[in-house]
């Protein structure tokens, strides 16, 4: 082995996909990125870009039966660029794991006991944890000698006080079934809150930030001095903001009403709230670009969907302002947050008394770097901070194995 290997392979295993990045933590550079999708279907797709060599993106379609075959294909692509999994430069493989429950509060070297605990959490993350486990086991088989690290989406939110994490239901029932607010998108909220502090020229311990992770899935967090004190997602990623296909906050009695009066089964209601609600349920589109195009063309359904989306977002900004007491910055991130200027403008419109405003010129700028979009000398900074969950996973994984 090399004396000081510095490379980390980051794997994000979904139910039918594997996203990956190979990073060199010596300079935080990306050596390769790629995606395998439609795993198990008749025709799968692999896209690989060798950034280290400056090579062109390679794409091909072929049958890829399972995650083991997918990772073997990834290994071949990396090897073709001299970046194979057998490289002595590889320090660890970092895995995104969606649900770590209360137990996992920080990145963790994966053992049989860790995998068993991730399995025990499948009932509260049935769509995500099984795929994460498959990715872990496959990677272990390919490199059994290499440290494998789990970085949990929920870990950043484990600092929430019980007053924020507990639901107001019978305590014994809640504890018996692990019912509490866990929160998700934790690697993004951790990265963005820290980068926002850096943008302000301050240490994270000195800054209170409201982070708005707005993608197809969306969540908000209140971060006080680098520690999460509240977040919008709960037991599952369904709670909170209006999302692309998820309802977000909802009166629980809607579920009883649909079961009793519409004759819907639990699975049908689950599908309704997770896959047929949010923006797509309101107007038939979950792409904010298309919704804005329809609004510009005078589409009333799209306009109402946008208003509902922004109304919920503004409510959370106000709520987390109250939770924090003092706010230094509001940071927008992820696909919608980074690219949809009208969403950012509408979200803070009317909140001038709270010190929030955007500068129209700054807000219209498109850039890949963190930037302020609030007016000069604003009391509360409004920022756009591109998220980098893969870099956060690599950073946490490398810090653990090189300690």
ZAZAMI-158479 format. One line per 3 residues: number of its first residue (from 1); their letters; for each residue x, y, z of C-alpha. Coordinates in pm, whole numbers, always signed. Layout:
BEGIN
NUM = a = X Y Z; ...
//
This chain:
BEGIN
1 = xxx = +0 +0 +0; +101 +359 -60; +218 +527 +260
4 = xxx = -62 +781 +251; -342 +687 +12; -567 +988 -45
7 = xxx = -839 +872 -284; -1198 +799 -183; -1462 +635 -400
10 = xxx = -1811 +762 -311; -2106 +535 -388; -2472 +632 -378
13 = xxx = -2670 +315 -443; -3037 +352 -529; -3292 +82 -596
16 = xxx = -3203 +70 -968; -2901 +299 -995; -2550 +365 -870
19 = xxx = -2402 +716 -874; -2031 +736 -808; -1741 +977 -782
22 = xxx = -1371 +916 -729; -1204 +1203 -543; -847 +1278 -437
25 = xxx = -862 +1434 -91; -507 +1569 -122; -655 +1858 -322
28 = xxx = -1030 +1773 -311; -1026 +1714 -687; -1257 +1485 -882
31 = xxx = -1085 +1213 -1080; -1394 +1047 -1227; -1773 +1068 -1206
34 = xxx = -2043 +841 -1336; -2387 +689 -1319; -2529 +344 -1379
37 = xxx = -2907 +348 -1415; -3194 +115 -1504; -3013 -173 -1328
40 = xxx = -3203 -498 -1378; -3392 -375 -1682; -3354 -508 -2035
43 = xxx = -3128 -219 -2129; -2921 -45 -1862; -2715 +270 -1915
46 = xxx = -2367 +358 -1792; -2220 +706 -1825; -1859 +766 -1714
49 = xxx = -1644 +1079 -1731; -1267 +1048 -1661; -1193 +1396 -1531
52 = xxx = -835 +1312 -1428; -730 +1248 -1787; -953 +1513 -1942
55 = xxx = -1116 +1241 -2148; -1457 +1261 -2308; -1768 +1125 -2143
58 = xxx = -1825 +759 -2229; -2177 +622 -2252; -2312 +283 -2338
61 = xxx = -2628 +78 -2303; -2618 -289 -2216; -2791 -533 -1980
64 = xxx = -2667 -491 -1621; -2842 -752 -1411; -2780 -631 -1056
67 = xxx = -2573 -403 -834; -2280 -646 -831; -2265 -631 -1211
70 = xxx = -2304 -253 -1196; -2008 -207 -962; -1798 -447 -1167
73 = xxx = -1876 -231 -1471; -1776 +79 -1275; -1451 -91 -1172
76 = xxx = -1373 -167 -1538; -1435 +194 -1641; -1209 +324 -1365
79 = xxx = -938 +68 -1451; -944 +180 -1815; -836 +524 -1693
82 = xxx = -567 +390 -1459; -793 +451 -1158; -893 +95 -1076
85 = xxx = -1031 -25 -745; -707 -218 -691; -511 +108 -680
88 = xxx = -290 +153 -370; -397 +520 -377; -751 +423 -270
91 = xxx = -799 +497 +101; -1167 +410 +145; -1506 +365 -14
94 = xxx = -1768 +601 +127; -2133 +500 +108; -2433 +727 +133
97 = xxx = -2681 +560 +370; -3016 +731 +399; -3133 +623 +744
100 = xxx = -2911 +576 +1049; -3176 +621 +1317; -3067 +757 +1656
103 = xxx = -2765 +529 +1684; -2545 +662 +1405; -2454 +1023 +1475
106 = xxx = -2134 +1040 +1270; -1955 +859 +984; -1895 +496 +1077
109 = xxx = -1660 +225 +955; -1884 -53 +830; -1886 -383 +1017
112 = xxx = -2131 -673 +1021; -2295 -513 +1325; -2336 -181 +1140
115 = xxx = -2497 -355 +842; -2732 -540 +1078; -2842 -211 +1235
118 = xxx = -2901 -56 +891; -3114 -360 +812; -3314 -313 +1132
121 = xxx = -3398 +38 +1012; -3550 -83 +684; -3911 -43 +816
124 = xxx = -3854 +335 +845; -3661 +359 +514; -3802 +80 +294
127 = xxx = -3714 +251 -37; -3356 +347 +48; -3179 +133 +308
130 = xxx = -3209 -198 +117; -3038 -44 -187; -2771 +112 +34
133 = xxx = -2702 -229 +191; -2673 -391 -152; -2414 -133 -254
136 = xxx = -2217 -189 +67; -2210 -568 +35; -2112 -554 -331
139 = xxx = -1827 -311 -262; -1709 -524 +29; -1691 -825 -200
142 = xxx = -1484 -631 -453; -1242 -486 -195; -1274 -680 +134
145 = xxx = -943 -534 +256; -1046 -169 +217; -1221 +41 +483
148 = xxx = -1585 +100 +391; -1749 +400 +556; -2120 +473 +599
151 = xxx = -2218 +841 +596; -2577 +882 +707; -2829 +1134 +575
154 = xxx = -2982 +1147 +922; -2659 +1199 +1122; -2642 +1579 +1098
157 = xxx = -2989 +1605 +1246; -2920 +1394 +1555; -2823 +1714 +1740
160 = xxx = -3188 +1825 +1743; -3324 +1867 +2096; -3598 +1628 +2202
163 = xxx = -3845 +1918 +2186; -3788 +1926 +1808; -3736 +1556 +1745
166 = xxx = -4031 +1414 +1941; -4383 +1389 +1801; -4664 +1455 +2048
169 = xxx = -4793 +1099 +2058; -4787 +833 +2329; -4423 +798 +2432
172 = xxx = -4424 +419 +2475; -4577 +366 +2131; -4332 +610 +1974
175 = xxx = -4030 +445 +2137; -4146 +92 +2056; -4171 +175 +1686
178 = xxx = -3886 +431 +1656; -4128 +709 +1571; -3956 +1049 +1585
181 = xxx = -3826 +1318 +1352; -3499 +1200 +1198; -3455 +1440 +906
184 = xxx = -3280 +1376 +576; -3045 +1546 +325; -2811 +1575 +623
187 = xxx = -2486 +1568 +424; -2617 +1855 +212; -2732 +2060 +512
190 = xxx = -2397 +2004 +685; -2196 +2104 +379; -2408 +2406 +287
193 = xxx = -2428 +2547 +640; -2050 +2523 +672; -1989 +2676 +327
196 = xxx = -2230 +2958 +407; -2024 +3043 +714; -1711 +3037 +499
199 = xxx = -1881 +3273 +251; -1949 +3514 +537; -1588 +3489 +653
202 = xxx = -1685 +3331 +985; -1643 +3005 +1170; -1954 +2780 +1156
205 = xxx = -1978 +2800 +1536; -2047 +3173 +1503; -2327 +3154 +1248
208 = xxx = -2700 +3075 +1250; -2822 +2958 +910; -3153 +2850 +759
211 = xxx = -3068 +2602 +484; -3323 +2538 +208; -3239 +2224 +10
214 = xxx = -3480 +2250 -283; -3468 +1969 -534; -3733 +1718 -637
217 = xxx = -3708 +1626 -270; -3696 +1935 -52; -3611 +2009 +310
220 = xxx = -3530 +2299 +539; -3308 +2309 +844; -3233 +2549 +1126
223 = xxx = -2860 +2537 +1206; -2731 +2713 +1518; -2354 +2739 +1546
226 = xxx = -2295 +2447 +1312; -2549 +2216 +1482; -2892 +2131 +1350
229 = xxx = -3170 +2228 +1591; -3470 +2158 +1366; -3550 +2020 +1022
232 = xxx = -3859 +1981 +810; -3845 +1613 +712; -3947 +1370 +984
235 = xxx = -3978 +997 +1034; -3960 +974 +655; -3877 +1219 +374
238 = xxx = -4251 +1288 +325; -4296 +1557 +591; -4230 +1927 +544
241 = xxx = -4204 +2134 +228; -4405 +2087 -91; -4186 +1871 -317
244 = xxx = -4184 +1746 -673; -4411 +1447 -609; -4453 +1449 -228
247 = xxx = -4719 +1637 -36; -4511 +1753 +257; -4707 +1860 +567
250 = xxx = -5058 +1719 +577; -5335 +1677 +835; -5296 +1308 +938
253 = xxx = -5676 +1274 +931; -5661 +1301 +550; -5530 +944 +556
256 = xxx = -5824 +821 +766; -6065 +1012 +543; -5929 +855 +225
259 = xxx = -5938 +506 +380; -6292 +538 +510; -6457 +744 +239
262 = xxx = -6257 +674 -75; -6188 +307 +5; -5817 +353 -55
265 = xxx = -5569 +102 +86; -5261 +198 +286; -5042 +127 -19
268 = xxx = -5263 +342 -242; -5248 +632 +2; -4872 +587 +35
271 = xxx = -4838 +607 -344; -5067 +912 -359; -4872 +1110 -102
274 = xxx = -4522 +1011 -217; -4558 +984 -594; -4870 +1171 -706
277 = xxx = -4874 +1479 -485; -4663 +1793 -447; -4615 +1991 -766
280 = xxx = -4703 +1702 -995; -5029 +1648 -810; -5115 +2017 -819
283 = xxx = -5042 +2091 -1184; -4910 +1778 -1357; -4545 +1893 -1370
286 = xxx = -4264 +1858 -1118; -4002 +2043 -1322; -3981 +2402 -1196
289 = xxx = -3857 +2522 -1535; -4167 +2388 -1706; -4392 +2529 -1433
292 = xxx = -4241 +2874 -1481; -4284 +2845 -1859; -4650 +2759 -1808
295 = xxx = -4696 +3051 -1567; -4546 +3288 -1824; -4798 +3150 -2075
298 = xxx = -5086 +3228 -1838; -5150 +2881 -1696; -5355 +2923 -1376
301 = xxx = -5296 +2570 -1241; -4919 +2617 -1268; -4944 +2960 -1103
304 = xxx = -5141 +2819 -809; -4896 +2529 -769; -4609 +2779 -755
307 = xxx = -4792 +2991 -497; -4860 +2688 -275; -4494 +2581 -304
310 = xxx = -4367 +2926 -207; -4625 +2971 +71; -4503 +2657 +246
313 = xxx = -4141 +2759 +194; -4202 +3104 +342; -4378 +2949 +645
316 = xxx = -4069 +2741 +721; -3837 +3039 +684; -4049 +3226 +939
319 = xxx = -4074 +2928 +1171; -3701 +2864 +1173; -3630 +3234 +1218
322 = xxx = -3835 +3204 +1538; -3656 +2884 +1643; -3312 +3040 +1596
325 = xxx = -3400 +3383 +1735; -3115 +3539 +1536; -3041 +3453 +1174
328 = xxx = -2718 +3539 +993; -2804 +3384 +658; -3060 +3199 +452
331 = xxx = -2894 +2963 +203; -3061 +2814 -106; -2920 +2494 -252
334 = xxx = -2990 +2188 -476; -3145 +2193 -823; -3431 +2436 -768
337 = xxx = -3258 +2637 -497; -2946 +2690 -708; -3114 +2758 -1042
340 = xxx = -3466 +2899 -995; -3426 +3273 -933; -3806 +3329 -921
343 = xxx = -3837 +3082 -631; -3566 +3260 -432; -3720 +3600 -498
346 = xxx = -4073 +3488 -406; -3959 +3302 -93; -3826 +3615 +77
349 = xxx = -4067 +3869 -74; -4248 +4055 +205; -3994 +3952 +470
352 = xxx = -3805 +4282 +464; -3897 +4348 +829; -3697 +4034 +912
355 = xxx = -3396 +4176 +726; -3448 +3950 +423; -3434 +4068 +63
358 = xxx = -3272 +3976 -267; -3099 +4205 -512; -3260 +4147 -852
361 = xxx = -2934 +4176 -1043; -2741 +3943 -815; -3029 +3695 -803
364 = xxx = -3036 +3670 -1183; -2669 +3568 -1208; -2599 +3201 -1284
367 = xxx = -2276 +3069 -1133; -2125 +2749 -995; -1966 +2920 -695
370 = xxx = -2126 +3017 -361; -2251 +3375 -380; -2456 +3636 -199
373 = xxx = -2775 +3754 -366; -2886 +3994 -92; -2827 +4371 -119
376 = xxx = -2508 +4524 +16; -2508 +4562 +396; -2822 +4348 +433
379 = xxx = -2898 +4256 +795; -2945 +3891 +696; -2741 +3746 +412
382 = xxx = -2926 +3553 +142; -2695 +3311 -36; -2690 +3054 -313
385 = xxx = -2454 +2773 -214; -2423 +2480 -457; -2438 +2160 -257
388 = xxx = -2174 +1889 -288; -2289 +1579 -106; -2025 +1359 -268
391 = xxx = -1744 +1585 -150; -1898 +1590 +199; -1916 +1209 +207
394 = xxx = -1556 +1183 +83; -1438 +1441 +337; -1606 +1261 +627
397 = xxx = -1490 +918 +510; -1129 +1028 +462; -1117 +1207 +795
400 = xxx = -1232 +888 +968; -992 +643 +803; -689 +874 +813
403 = x = -729 +977 +1177
//
